[in-house]
Amino acid sequence: DFVLVWETVPWELSGQQDSRENGGLQERSASIHRTWRKKFLDKLHAAGIHMEKHMTRMEKKVVHYLLLSAPWNVLCYYAEELQLHVPLQVLPRQTSNWSASVLRQLGIPNLMAQEGPNLPLDYYTCPFKANKLRWFLGSNEKDTFFSTTQRHQILYEILATTQYGHSREREVGVDRLLSENVFTAAFPLHEARHRCPPGSHPTAGPTPLASPSPTAYLSPQGPYKLRPEELAAGSLSQRQVLFQYWASWGKWSKYQPLDHVRTYFGEKIAFYFAWLGFYTGWLLPAAVVGTVVFITGIFLMFNDVPSQEICMSKEQYWMCPLCKTCPYWQLSKICSTFMAGRLFDHGGTIFFSIFMSLWAVLFLEFWKRTNASLAHHWDCSEFEDIEERPRPQFTAMAPMTMINPITGAEEPYFPKRSRLHRTLAGLMVIMMMIAVVVMFVVSIILYRAVVAILLSSSGYFWFVASASRIASITGSLVNLIFILILSKIYISLAHFLTKWEMHRTQTKYEDAFTFKVFIFQFVTFYSSPVYIAFFKGKFVGYPGNYLSFLGVCNEECSPGGCFIELAQELLVIMVGKQIINNVQEVAIPKLKCWWHKHKLLSTKKVDEEGESVLVEPVPWVMDHQLLVFEGLFDEYLEMVLQFGFITIFVAACPLAPLFALLNNWVEIRLDAHKFICDYRRPVAERAQGIGIWFSILEAITHLAVISNAFLIAFTSDFLPRMYYKYVHDNSLHGYVNFTLAYAPWDFVLQSNTTCRYRAFRDRDGNLTLTYWQLLAVRLGFIIVFEHVVFFIGRVIAWLVPDIPESVEVKVKRERYLAKEALAENKVGCGSS
């Protein structure tokens, strides 16, 4: 069921050290590790754990594999202690996919449906009680009564709480031993396909859930790849089913087999893939509408009157320098850039912003319903409130115990006041790191300004004409590099702080860690787009009175406007990050697996006679070659940041949902392939949903409404165009001249040249009445936009119940059955 791995250096090689001092240090360290390992394994043996040791001797080291399994009495004790749910009664299978129900009602063939083999059964379940064993299904089959994932949970609980030294020094649990390199790995085994001994034949039928025998023969084709006869007979393991019907690229258009994922990996991983699939499905209408809006922008671009005026102006508009040392330039030179900006900045953006705001509200409301259905279906709807136990690390480190007011059981306790002090100290560290990020953002802003000035004064025509664009693009790339470097540093710091805060349950621990890192990542990834959208070009002054920051002129928008710059920034960060992540997810796991296999298997195994022989592909060796599963945080973070980009700044880039959809189609199969082929099998964890990520998505949805309102009001040209249409000319003829002010008299006298610049100012540099009227229109638009969208969102939330009526009926039915069962001296039950 579980494997512990450690490495030692053979005695004949241990004396070959670089120096005596280093050799002495290594020997003392190895001696301490041997002592800790012996104490730990002795405690496991005393707890009744069965052990089977295997050893592989390499040329320069010896790799020890200790196979662990728990006997029946230990399983029963810990199953009751952990309140593991076991089956009472088989239930009829019901479809839980909303799109399948809709298509069936409409009579449309469902091309996304697929029927996989060995479908997990549905049960009424309840927490295990040893004295009620006879009431449970399959209680007479002790080898298969507890599922493989339940065996893994029990063994991990024992490993995580076993003490090997002083508790005050936190010498408790396998995680600490792994961090100290006493063990090099600890993992549950994947399901392996067996090769029958010579003379026997495989039998058809479903594979039992029990773990394979350690001494089984492995197929030379690998543990998860299918042979034609296996596919025809249907005798597939759960891992083979997932590889064939989930991780295969040919299944990109099919529903995910979520019940199989839950059975093999646990509820936490299953909820991630359920949410990712649900989110990807909802991206389809957003991508379609966004693409239509973009295509509309193409047609509007060629018929846009202001664009034609700029392109045909030739030398009519001489523009003032954008900084003190910049040259004069002709407005007609920005013809192509200005027309490109019209792809994103037109009336369709208003409609699309409202559409995406309501789309986000509907998405979250319907995910609540799906989450409630899955939580009930997977029997974890009350997990966080009642069933979740303290973390094993918390149990080992807590200084005192206290009665749980809900369950009435005595549990480890850490004073809330002490946790509050530690949390506040952690927040101070987070604020310092955020300050570092802000410093980097300011440095990027200064970099853009300096590069633009240097290129503008270089004298080369192409550099002068493209100075602002070059500075913006290179600034975006530098910003992306900073993001990737700072993220690695901060995540390690957040792990340390969250462990120090001593959170009671795994859910609270992960929520605290997620909040810390997301705040940092939010500031890191969104600071540059926020600056371009709301601050760049707003505080530059005017000719003869340019404003500066730290001696450098404040950055002006490119001649085409900040809207096209924002779209460019979003595409660089969003699409660039997605491409980098996907390449990393394909290449890095493969390279790491290759290197790990190279270290373990390319070196030959040395037999007793000193000759080299190949290492046998036994299950524990093959799983040891795989990568360590490091949690779902990075997967969630990538998707939630993407959700932010397609909602907060969607007015500037209507193609963002399309890019997100294409990425997620690839992402689902990439992640599935990693879990099946590249990662060691993680310990199954229960969950009630996606945790704090849902609250973060709600906050992003509200922020998106405000952001899009300000984006349209102050960055887009939509409102100035509407103002000009209703006040001056409905055809927009003369709009370009309307938006350009004349340089102040002082500046004209100094330079002896008359020029124009984008602003609503008079010849003395004062703001005109038109500016204040437009400001009133902009503020009014923000108020109306926010109130209308928030009101419609509230109505939608009120009309769509969080829990489907069918689930409420099932819950009431189960409570009734629970009362009936109690009346007959049975146990209360839930559903799975």
PAKE-357739 format. One record per residue (C-alpha): x, y, z. Coordinates in pm, whole numbers. Example, Ala and Ser with C-alpha at 12.3 -4.5 7.8 and 13.67 -1.06 7.14 Angstrom:
<koldrens>
((1230; -450; 780))
((1367; -106; 714))
</koldrens>
This chain:
<koldrens>
((0; 0; 0))
((279; 247; 89))
((653; 265; 16))
((936; 425; 214))
((1266; 477; 29))
((1610; 570; 153))
((1962; 551; 15))
((2291; 452; 176))
((2653; 444; 62))
((2822; 101; 63))
((3092; 52; 328))
((3364; 2; 70))
((3281; 347; -81))
((3207; 538; 238))
((3578; 605; 304))
((3635; 772; -33))
((3568; 1130; 82))
((3713; 1462; -29))
((3860; 1535; 313))
((3862; 1398; 665))
((3654; 1690; 794))
((3383; 1639; 535))
((3394; 1265; 592))
((3346; 1312; 966))
((3049; 1546; 917))
((2885; 1307; 673))
((2940; 1011; 906))
((2784; 1197; 1202))
((2488; 1299; 986))
((2443; 944; 861))
((2459; 813; 1218))
((2182; 1054; 1331))
((1972; 955; 1031))
((2015; 585; 1109))
((1908; 644; 1469))
((1599; 841; 1370))
((1509; 588; 1101))
((1543; 294; 1340))
((1326; 463; 1605))
((1065; 553; 1345))
((1049; 203; 1197))
((1040; 45; 1544))
((738; 260; 1628))
((568; 153; 1305))
((635; -211; 1386))
((494; -163; 1735))
((181; -10; 1580))
((126; -337; 1391))
((236; -229; 1044))
((354; -513; 821))
((686; -448; 646))
((858; -606; 349))
((1207; -485; 264))
((1376; -486; -76))
((1719; -354; -161))
((1872; -252; -491))
((2250; -222; -500))
((2380; 29; -753))
((2739; 104; -844))
((2772; 393; -595))
((2477; 354; -359))
((2222; 117; -216))
((1852; 202; -252))
((1626; 54; 18))
((1252; 4; -45))
((1029; -71; 254))
((680; -184; 155))
((418; -111; 421))
((71; -256; 468))
((-176; -241; 754))
((-345; -555; 890))
((-721; -581; 933))
((-730; -480; 1302))
((-521; -167; 1236))
((-738; -73; 939))
((-1055; -106; 1148))
((-914; 102; 1435))
((-797; 391; 1218))
((-1102; 377; 988))
((-1320; 445; 1292))
((-1076; 708; 1420))
((-1069; 887; 1082))
((-1445; 845; 1031))
((-1396; 688; 690))
((-1720; 630; 503))
((-1803; 274; 396))
((-2098; 146; 186))
((-2434; 39; 330))
((-2654; 7; 23))
((-2613; 29; -355))
((-2790; 321; -526))
((-2907; 352; -888))
((-2663; 556; -1100))
((-2778; 904; -1199))
((-2615; 1144; -1444))
((-2472; 1456; -1281))
((-2369; 1649; -1594))
((-2592; 1950; -1658))
((-2511; 1978; -2029))
((-2603; 1613; -2085))
((-2942; 1677; -1923))
((-3002; 1987; -2138))
((-2909; 1810; -2461))
((-3128; 1513; -2371))
((-3427; 1741; -2307))
((-3368; 1918; -2641))
((-3335; 1586; -2822))
((-2986; 1671; -2951))
((-2729; 1388; -2980))
((-2459; 1428; -2716))
((-2124; 1400; -2894))
((-1937; 1462; -2568))
((-2069; 1152; -2391))
((-1852; 842; -2351))
((-1910; 515; -2170))
((-1604; 398; -1981))
((-1565; 50; -1829))
((-1576; -39; -1459))
((-1798; 253; -1358))
((-1779; 309; -981))
((-2104; 227; -804))
((-2307; 472; -597))
((-2377; 383; -236))
((-2551; 498; 74))
((-2259; 527; 316))
((-2189; 617; 678))
((-1882; 646; 903))
((-1725; 311; 985))
((-1803; 153; 1322))
((-1627; -170; 1414))
((-1918; -291; 1628))
((-2158; -243; 1334))
((-1939; -427; 1083))
((-2210; -673; 978))
((-2432; -391; 845))
((-2177; -284; 582))
((-2159; -419; 227))
((-1866; -652; 160))
((-1767; -682; 526))
((-1693; -1053; 477))
((-1421; -970; 221))
((-1149; -817; 434))
((-899; -779; 148))
((-1126; -550; -54))
((-1359; -400; 209))
((-1151; -84; 242))
((-1067; 83; -88))
((-710; 143; -196))
((-737; 516; -128))
((-871; 449; 223))
((-575; 221; 295))
((-344; 498; 178))
((-517; 751; 406))
((-481; 522; 706))
((-115; 452; 646))
((-35; 818; 586))
((-211; 910; 913))
((11; 661; 1097))
((327; 779; 921))
((248; 1147; 977))
((182; 1114; 1352))
((455; 867; 1451))
((714; 1028; 1678))
((1082; 943; 1643))
((1236; 1199; 1880))
((1141; 1494; 2100))
((804; 1652; 2019))
((927; 1992; 2138))
((1183; 1986; 1859))
((912; 1875; 1613))
((1077; 1538; 1557))
((748; 1386; 1447))
((617; 1238; 1126))
((743; 1122; 791))
((726; 1473; 640))
((997; 1596; 877))
((1209; 1288; 800))
((1173; 1359; 429))
((1282; 1719; 477))
((1587; 1596; 673))
((1670; 1341; 397))
((1633; 1050; 637))
((1399; 909; 374))
((1425; 1012; 10))
((1063; 929; -76))
((734; 814; 75))
((442; 739; -155))
((148; 505; -214))
((176; 267; -507))
((-1; 319; -836))
((-217; 33; -959))
((4; -192; -1171))
((-107; -426; -1447))
((-7; -782; -1378))
((142; -1033; -1614))
((26; -1378; -1530))
((293; -1645; -1463))
((363; -1886; -1747))
((86; -2130; -1814))
((-198; -1914; -1678))
((-440; -1679; -1853))
((-592; -1349; -1744))
((-958; -1355; -1659))
((-1204; -1097; -1778))
((-1389; -877; -1535))
((-1332; -567; -1327))
((-1006; -531; -1142))
((-1047; -530; -763))
((-961; -214; -576))
((-709; -383; -348))
((-343; -304; -403))
((-144; -540; -623))
((87; -791; -467))
((443; -655; -443))
((581; -967; -605))
((351; -952; -911))
((493; -973; -1259))
((474; -654; -1461))
((392; -630; -1825))
((686; -510; -2035))
((449; -257; -2199))
((420; -57; -1876))
((166; -31; -1597))
((-97; 182; -1775))
((-69; 130; -2151))
((-332; -100; -2296))
((-298; -418; -2499))
((-572; -495; -2755))
((-682; -808; -2573))
((-722; -614; -2246))
((-936; -348; -2411))
((-1155; -616; -2571))
((-1195; -814; -2250))
((-1261; -507; -2035))
((-1015; -623; -1767))
((-865; -281; -1705))
((-728; -134; -1385))
((-849; 208; -1274))
((-521; 360; -1391))
((-560; 206; -1736))
((-919; 331; -1759))
((-807; 684; -1674))
((-519; 667; -1923))
((-746; 548; -2204))
((-1058; 757; -2136))
((-918; 1068; -1966))
((-550; 1138; -2036))
((-573; 1049; -2405))
((-556; 1343; -2648))
((-822; 1175; -2858))
((-1074; 1237; -2577))
((-1036; 1616; -2580))
((-1403; 1663; -2674))
((-1543; 1407; -2427))
((-1666; 1440; -2071))
((-1409; 1364; -1804))
((-1471; 1039; -1608))
((-1491; 1229; -1280))
((-1616; 934; -1076))
((-1312; 734; -1182))
((-1087; 1031; -1095))
((-1249; 1056; -753))
((-1215; 681; -691))
((-845; 677; -783))
((-719; 1016; -661))
((-975; 1133; -403))
((-1226; 1417; -384))
((-980; 1707; -373))
((-822; 1631; -711))
((-1161; 1532; -856))
((-1308; 1871; -756))
((-1023; 2052; -933))
((-1085; 1869; -1260))
((-1463; 1907; -1221))
((-1419; 2284; -1181))
((-1168; 2307; -1466))
((-1400; 2117; -1701))
((-1701; 2328; -1594))
((-1503; 2651; -1643))
((-1379; 2541; -1984))
((-1733; 2457; -2095))
((-1856; 2800; -1987))
((-1572; 2966; -2179))
((-1724; 2847; -2506))
((-2011; 3105; -2524))
((-1776; 3379; -2399))
((-1521; 3291; -2669))
((-1790; 3291; -2940))
((-1928; 3632; -2837))
((-1577; 3776; -2797))
((-1476; 3657; -3143))
((-1791; 3813; -3294))
((-1711; 4142; -3118))
((-1353; 4129; -3253))
((-1472; 4058; -3609))
((-1715; 4348; -3575))
((-1419; 4564; -3482))
((-1246; 4464; -3808))
((-1538; 4591; -4015))
((-1568; 4909; -3806))
((-1195; 4973; -3842))
((-1216; 5022; -4219))
((-1526; 5245; -4198))
((-1412; 5455; -3903))
((-1422; 5830; -3987))
((-1156; 5946; -3732))
((-918; 5674; -3858))
((-966; 5796; -4216))
((-906; 6156; -4107))
((-576; 6061; -3941))
((-456; 5848; -4232))
((-540; 6121; -4486))
((-417; 6416; -4279))
((-61; 6394; -4422))
((113; 6708; -4277))
((-201; 6873; -4144))
((-135; 6788; -3777))
((216; 6844; -3643))
((223; 6695; -3294))
((419; 6832; -3000))
((710; 6631; -2857))
((605; 6362; -2605))
((890; 6462; -2373))
((1146; 6740; -2333))
((1403; 6580; -2562))
((1163; 6411; -2807))
((1114; 6537; -3165))
((801; 6672; -3332))
((603; 6415; -3530))
((315; 6393; -3778))
((-17; 6248; -3667))
((-53; 6062; -3999))
((244; 5842; -3900))
((27; 5654; -3648))
((-235; 5556; -3907))
((-183; 5178; -3876))
((-151; 5185; -3495))
((-464; 5394; -3454))
((-661; 5163; -3684))
((-538; 4860; -3490))
((-667; 5022; -3173))
((-1014; 5033; -3328))
((-1014; 4651; -3329))
((-1055; 4663; -2951))
((-1198; 5008; -2882))
((-1551; 5041; -3023))
((-1912; 5024; -2915))
((-1909; 4645; -2901))
((-1674; 4660; -2601))
((-1954; 4807; -2388))
((-2183; 4519; -2473))
((-1906; 4264; -2422))
((-1806; 4411; -2085))
((-2164; 4384; -1959))
((-2193; 4036; -2109))
((-1875; 3911; -1939))
((-1973; 4063; -1604))
((-2306; 3879; -1613))
((-2133; 3569; -1752))
((-1903; 3562; -1448))
((-2199; 3593; -1209))
((-2389; 3314; -1386))
((-2078; 3096; -1398))
((-2027; 3119; -1022))
((-2395; 3068; -941))
((-2418; 2754; -1154))
((-2086; 2627; -1018))
((-2237; 2651; -670))
((-2513; 2418; -786))
((-2268; 2180; -951))
((-2045; 2187; -642))
((-2341; 2105; -417))
((-2445; 1817; -643))
((-2094; 1671; -656))
((-2037; 1715; -282))
((-2358; 1524; -213))
((-2283; 1264; -480))
((-1933; 1208; -339))
((-2054; 1212; 22))
((-1852; 1511; 142))
((-2115; 1785; 183))
((-2050; 1806; 560))
((-1680; 1731; 549))
((-1537; 2070; 655))
((-1795; 2137; 929))
((-1813; 1798; 1099))
((-1590; 1528; 956))
((-1254; 1698; 891))
((-992; 1598; 1146))
((-693; 1804; 1261))
((-386; 1788; 1040))
((-140; 1518; 1149))
((134; 1782; 1175))
((-95; 1998; 1393))
((-179; 1697; 1611))
((190; 1629; 1668))
((288; 1992; 1740))
((-12; 2134; 1931))
((81; 2230; 2289))
((-256; 2135; 2450))
((-590; 1964; 2396))
((-949; 2091; 2407))
((-1302; 1955; 2364))
((-1443; 2013; 2013))
((-1778; 2195; 2063))
((-1930; 2026; 1754))
((-1817; 1664; 1785))
((-1758; 1658; 2164))
((-1425; 1480; 2114))
((-1099; 1588; 2274))
((-866; 1730; 2010))
((-527; 1904; 1993))
((-555; 2281; 2038))
((-342; 2585; 1961))
((-444; 2914; 2132))
((-620; 3155; 1895))
((-434; 3451; 2043))
((-96; 3296; 1960))
((-214; 3214; 1608))
((-337; 3572; 1564))
((5; 3709; 1665))
((177; 3479; 1418))
((-72; 3568; 1143))
((-14; 3941; 1197))
((362; 3888; 1183))
((315; 3694; 859))
((106; 3976; 714))
((389; 4220; 784))
((626; 3999; 586))
((372; 3979; 303))
((340; 4359; 296))
((719; 4387; 273))
((722; 4148; -23))
((441; 4341; -192))
((646; 4659; -140))
((932; 4485; -323))
((694; 4409; -610))
((582; 4773; -624))
((948; 4876; -640))
((998; 4646; -938))
((688; 4790; -1104))
((820; 5145; -1058))
((1155; 5035; -1200))
((976; 4891; -1507))
((792; 5223; -1551))
((1121; 5415; -1531))
((1278; 5166; -1772))
((1003; 5230; -2027))
((1038; 5605; -1993))
((1418; 5601; -2024))
((1418; 5363; -2323))
((1153; 5571; -2500))
((1359; 5887; -2450))
((1683; 5725; -2568))
((1524; 5578; -2879))
((1339; 5902; -2962))
((1664; 6097; -2950))
((1870; 5833; -3134))
((1822; 5992; -3475))
((1724; 5667; -3650))
((1384; 5705; -3814))
((1254; 5355; -3732))
((1361; 5384; -3366))
((1210; 5731; -3338))
((879; 5622; -3492))
((854; 5305; -3281))
((1018; 5427; -2958))
((709; 5399; -2740))
((609; 5062; -2885))
((959; 4913; -2841))
((977; 5041; -2483))
((635; 4895; -2406))
((705; 4550; -2555))
((1048; 4510; -2395))
((906; 4639; -2066))
((636; 4370; -2082))
((899; 4099; -2137))
((1118; 4224; -1851))
((809; 4239; -1630))
((728; 3875; -1715))
((1081; 3765; -1615))
((1052; 3951; -1284))
((715; 3784; -1223))
((854; 3433; -1270))
((1159; 3493; -1047))
((973; 3663; -760))
((701; 3396; -761))
((949; 3118; -681))
((1094; 3312; -386))
((763; 3416; -238))
((596; 3072; -255))
((873; 2920; -43))
((831; 3201; 211))
((454; 3156; 219))
((494; 2783; 290))
((714; 2858; 590))
((480; 3126; 730))
((168; 2911; 692))
((329; 2615; 872))
((439; 2851; 1151))
((82; 2979; 1199))
((-35; 2630; 1314))
((-369; 2592; 1137))
((-585; 2311; 1272))
((-721; 2147; 955))
((-575; 2089; 611))
((-852; 2302; 458))
((-767; 2603; 679))
((-397; 2550; 618))
((-441; 2549; 241))
((-680; 2845; 250))
((-427; 3051; 447))
((-145; 2956; 211))
((-359; 3025; -94))
((-462; 3368; 31))
((-100; 3471; 97))
((32; 3363; -239))
((-264; 3487; -439))
((-237; 3839; -293))
((127; 3843; -398))
((59; 3696; -740))
((-234; 3932; -795))
((-16; 4238; -732))
((267; 4089; -939))
((68; 3991; -1247))
((-189; 4271; -1252))
((23; 4571; -1148))
((153; 4639; -1499))
((-189; 4613; -1675))
((-347; 4828; -1400))
((-79; 5092; -1448))
((-131; 5101; -1826))
((-510; 5099; -1796))
((-558; 5363; -1527))
((-239; 5564; -1468))
((-18; 5575; -1775))
((-57; 5899; -1971))
((-286; 6056; -1711))
((-23; 6268; -1530))
((215; 6388; -1803))
((133; 6758; -1804))
((143; 6950; -2132))
((406; 7108; -2362))
((621; 7347; -2163))
((506; 7199; -1832))
((586; 6829; -1843))
((559; 6649; -1507))
((838; 6419; -1391))
((900; 6144; -1133))
((1248; 6096; -984))
((1383; 6326; -1251))
((1233; 6125; -1538))
((940; 6252; -1739))
((618; 6070; -1666))
((537; 5811; -1929))
((293; 5902; -2204))
((72; 5657; -2390))
((189; 5557; -2734))
((50; 5769; -3018))
((-215; 5501; -3081))
((-347; 5534; -2726))
((-327; 5329; -2406))
((-607; 5094; -2509))
((-398; 4922; -2776))
((-105; 4910; -2532))
((-325; 4740; -2272))
((-440; 4480; -2527))
((-77; 4419; -2619))
((23; 4384; -2252))
((-257; 4135; -2187))
((-157; 3924; -2486))
((210; 3922; -2383))
((143; 3828; -2020))
((-161; 3603; -2067))
((-71; 3421; -2387))
((302; 3429; -2315))
((253; 3283; -1970))
((18; 3015; -2104))
((266; 2911; -2372))
((552; 2903; -2120))
((343; 2704; -1871))
((231; 2451; -2130))
((585; 2402; -2257))
((701; 2359; -1898))
((421; 2112; -1823))
((519; 1902; -2124))
((897; 1931; -2119))
((996; 1962; -1753))
((814; 1650; -1623))
((958; 1446; -1910))
((1310; 1576; -1849))
((1282; 1523; -1474))
((1149; 1168; -1522))
((1426; 1093; -1770))
((1692; 1222; -1531))
((1545; 1032; -1237))
((1529; 711; -1440))
((1881; 775; -1566))
((2012; 798; -1207))
((1821; 489; -1093))
((1826; 259; -1392))
((2098; 363; -1637))
((2345; 268; -1369))
((2343; -106; -1361))
((2250; -310; -1060))
((2554; -494; -921))
((2502; -858; -832))
((2687; -1058; -568))
((2964; -1148; -809))
((3025; -786; -900))
((2874; -808; -1249))
((2630; -547; -1380))
((2272; -649; -1445))
((1962; -446; -1529))
((1730; -344; -1247))
((1394; -525; -1257))
((1090; -307; -1335))
((906; -385; -1011))
((618; -150; -914))
((791; 34; -631))
((1101; 104; -846))
((889; 226; -1137))
((685; 456; -911))
((1003; 583; -747))
((1117; 705; -1088))
((813; 932; -1115))
((785; 1293; -994))
((659; 1402; -653))
((307; 1550; -658))
((338; 1898; -504))
((-29; 1991; -471))
((-293; 2166; -678))
((-201; 2524; -589))
((-11; 2600; -911))
((-290; 2451; -1122))
((-561; 2657; -951))
((-347; 2971; -952))
((-289; 2952; -1326))
((-661; 2918; -1396))
((-776; 3185; -1148))
((-523; 3438; -1282))
((-653; 3355; -1628))
((-1009; 3413; -1504))
((-896; 3755; -1382))
((-747; 3847; -1719))
((-1064; 3754; -1910))
((-1293; 3947; -1673))
((-1104; 4243; -1521))
((-959; 4369; -1853))
((-1194; 4204; -2101))
((-1300; 4542; -2245))
((-949; 4581; -2386))
((-916; 4233; -2536))
((-1234; 4050; -2646))
((-1022; 3762; -2779))
((-903; 3674; -2426))
((-1181; 3414; -2366))
((-1093; 3243; -2695))
((-725; 3212; -2599))
((-831; 3088; -2255))
((-1061; 2825; -2410))
((-791; 2693; -2642))
((-542; 2681; -2356))
((-781; 2498; -2124))
((-863; 2228; -2379))
((-492; 2152; -2378))
((-458; 2206; -2003))
((-710; 1939; -1904))
((-534; 1663; -2100))
((-187; 1785; -1998))
((-281; 1776; -1629))
((-452; 1438; -1668))
((-145; 1293; -1839))
((81; 1427; -1563))
((-129; 1268; -1291))
((-147; 930; -1466))
((198; 901; -1623))
((441; 1146; -1463))
((345; 1182; -1096))
((367; 938; -812))
((23; 858; -680))
((-74; 1121; -419))
((-243; 1033; -93))
((-617; 1076; -153))
((-762; 1376; 31))
((-1124; 1465; 91))
((-1268; 1810; 18))
((-1605; 1982; 8))
((-1532; 2199; -294))
((-1257; 2418; -436))
((-1202; 2595; -102))
((-1103; 2960; -78))
((-1059; 2977; -455))
((-1436; 3027; -487))
((-1423; 3335; -261))
((-1132; 3467; -468))
((-1333; 3417; -788))
((-1625; 3609; -635))
((-1392; 3896; -541))
((-1248; 3902; -894))
((-1599; 3910; -1041))
((-1692; 4218; -836))
((-1360; 4383; -914))
((-1412; 4314; -1285))
((-1733; 4520; -1292))
((-1556; 4820; -1136))
((-1246; 4777; -1353))
((-1437; 4759; -1681))
((-1646; 5061; -1587))
((-1333; 5273; -1526))
((-1161; 5123; -1830))
((-1441; 5226; -2065))
((-1485; 5563; -1896))
((-1124; 5684; -1874))
((-910; 5472; -2110))
((-1140; 5404; -2403))
((-1242; 5666; -2662))
((-1602; 5543; -2650))
((-1745; 5821; -2427))
((-1562; 6112; -2599))
((-1695; 5982; -2932))
((-2050; 5958; -2792))
((-2018; 6309; -2649))
((-1900; 6446; -2986))
((-2183; 6264; -3169))
((-2458; 6415; -2956))
((-2306; 6763; -2909))
((-2129; 6833; -3240))
((-2156; 6596; -3538))
((-2324; 6256; -3550))
((-2098; 6146; -3838))
((-1780; 6209; -3630))
((-1633; 6437; -3898))
((-1388; 6672; -3725))
((-1352; 6446; -3421))
((-972; 6430; -3449))
((-942; 6809; -3447))
((-1185; 6815; -3151))
((-955; 6596; -2938))
((-637; 6795; -3013))
((-538; 7106; -2823))
((-294; 7376; -2942))
((38; 7413; -2763))
((43; 7697; -2504))
((172; 8037; -2620))
((482; 8015; -2399))
((588; 7688; -2557))
((523; 7822; -2911))
((734; 8133; -2844))
((1022; 7922; -2707))
((1026; 7673; -2995))
((892; 7904; -3264))
((667; 7616; -3380))
((293; 7562; -3348))
((195; 7203; -3265))
((-95; 7000; -3130))
((-134; 6746; -2847))
((-416; 6523; -2715))
((-598; 6711; -2439))
((-892; 6939; -2368))
((-697; 7256; -2279))
((-688; 7616; -2400))
((-386; 7811; -2528))
((-286; 7893; -2171))
((-277; 7527; -2067))
((-598; 7544; -1861))
((-861; 7270; -1874))
((-1162; 7365; -2086))
((-1534; 7330; -2014))
((-1544; 7029; -2247))
((-1304; 6844; -2014))
((-1529; 6895; -1712))
((-1841; 6801; -1906))
((-1671; 6482; -2024))
((-1557; 6410; -1666))
((-1918; 6436; -1548))
((-2026; 6200; -1828))
((-1753; 5952; -1733))
((-1840; 5951; -1363))
((-2209; 5917; -1445))
((-2135; 5625; -1676))
((-1938; 5447; -1402))
((-2224; 5484; -1153))
((-2490; 5367; -1401))
((-2276; 5079; -1535))
((-2192; 4945; -1188))
((-2544; 4974; -1052))
((-2706; 4811; -1355))
((-2461; 4518; -1366))
((-2463; 4462; -989))
((-2845; 4477; -982))
((-2880; 4224; -1265))
((-2619; 4006; -1094))
((-2817; 4013; -768))
((-3135; 3921; -951))
((-2958; 3628; -1118))
((-2818; 3511; -782))
((-3166; 3532; -630))
((-3330; 3341; -918))
((-3069; 3061; -924))
((-3075; 2858; -597))
((-2736; 2746; -466))
((-2852; 2388; -413))
((-3058; 2211; -682))
((-3402; 2098; -579))
((-3316; 1736; -662))
((-3026; 1745; -414))
((-3249; 1893; -142))
((-3498; 1609; -196))
((-3216; 1352; -167))
((-3091; 1510; 157))
((-3440; 1498; 308))
((-3477; 1137; 193))
((-3148; 1043; 361))
((-3245; 1208; 687))
((-3566; 1010; 682))
((-3374; 686; 618))
((-3132; 777; 895))
((-3419; 808; 1143))
((-3561; 476; 1026))
((-3221; 313; 1061))
((-3171; 451; 1411))
((-3513; 323; 1507))
((-3397; -25; 1402))
((-3068; 12; 1595))
((-2867; 70; 1280))
((-2629; 354; 1198))
((-2716; 691; 1040))
((-2625; 711; 676))
((-2536; 960; 404))
((-2490; 912; 34))
((-2195; 863; -193))
</koldrens>
